[in-house]
């Protein structure tokens, strides 16, 4: 099982992470584009450096950093959407 606690190392809001179950968070990560998801997983979960990722994927270090930054931004948006959707569901059932 992947340790989702490593996600905290990429500066996502702790509050955002704490409000999402691990299985949901992994599902949201799967919604990232393949390129973003690959760099994100290698950096966060596998703990590779950008230079190592760049070499493995045959991309520049800058591309690795850019893909991680974009993946983080996208993931923050997905977490926000998930939280909003859950609040709507809670209101509908409450």
C-alpha positions in Angstrom: 0.0 0.0 0.0 1.2 3.5 -0.8 2.0 5.7 2.1 -0.1 8.8 1.5 1.6 10.6 4.4 4.4 11.4 2.0 2.1 13.8 0.2 2.7 16.3 3.0 6.3 16.7 1.7 5.1 18.5 -1.4 3.5 21.4 0.5 -0.1 20.7 -0.1 -2.2 22.2 2.7 -2.2 19.9 5.7 -5.9 20.8 6.2 -6.7 19.7 2.7 -4.9 16.3 3.1 -6.4 15.6 6.5 -9.9 16.1 5.2 -9.6 13.5 2.5 -9.3 9.7 3.2 -6.2 8.0 1.8 -8.2 5.9 -0.7 -10.0 9.0 -2.0 -6.7 10.8 -2.2 -5.2 8.0 -4.3 -8.3 8.1 -6.5 -7.8 11.8 -7.1 -4.1 11.3 -7.9 -5.3 8.8 -10.6 -7.2 11.7 -12.2 -4.0 13.5 -13.0 -2.7 13.3 -16.5 -0.2 10.4 -17.1 2.8 12.7 -17.3 1.8 14.6 -14.1 1.0 11.5 -12.3 4.2 9.8 -13.2 6.4 12.6 -12.0 4.2 13.1 -8.9 4.4 9.4 -7.9 8.2 9.2 -8.6 8.9 12.3 -6.6 6.4 11.9 -3.7 6.0 8.2 -3.2 9.2 6.8 -4.6 11.3 9.8 -3.3 13.4 10.3 -6.5 15.1 13.6 -7.1 14.2 15.7 -10.2 17.5 14.8 -11.8 16.8 11.1 -11.4 13.2 11.5 -12.7 14.5 13.5 -15.7 16.9 10.7 -16.6 14.4 7.9 -16.2 11.7 9.7 -18.3 14.1 11.2 -20.8 12.9 14.8 -20.0 14.7 17.8 -18.7 15.0 18.6 -14.9 12.9 21.7 -15.6 10.2 19.6 -17.2 10.2 17.3 -14.1 9.8 20.3 -11.8 7.1 21.9 -14.0 5.1 18.6 -14.1 5.3 18.3 -10.3 4.2 21.9 -9.8 1.3 21.4 -12.3 0.4 18.1 -10.7 0.2 19.8 -7.2 -1.9 22.6 -8.5 -4.3 20.1 -10.3 -4.5 17.9 -7.2 -5.3 20.9 -5.0 -8.1 21.7 -7.3 -9.4 18.1 -7.3 -9.3 18.1 -3.5 -11.2 21.3 -3.3 -13.8 20.0 -5.8 -14.1 16.8 -3.7 -14.6 18.8 -0.5 -17.3 21.0 -2.1 -19.1 18.0 -3.6 -19.1 16.3 -0.2 -20.5 19.4 1.5 -23.3 19.5 -1.0 -24.1 15.8 -0.3 -24.0 16.4 3.4 -26.5 19.3 3.1 -28.8 17.2 0.9 -28.8 14.4 3.4 -29.0 16.6 6.5 
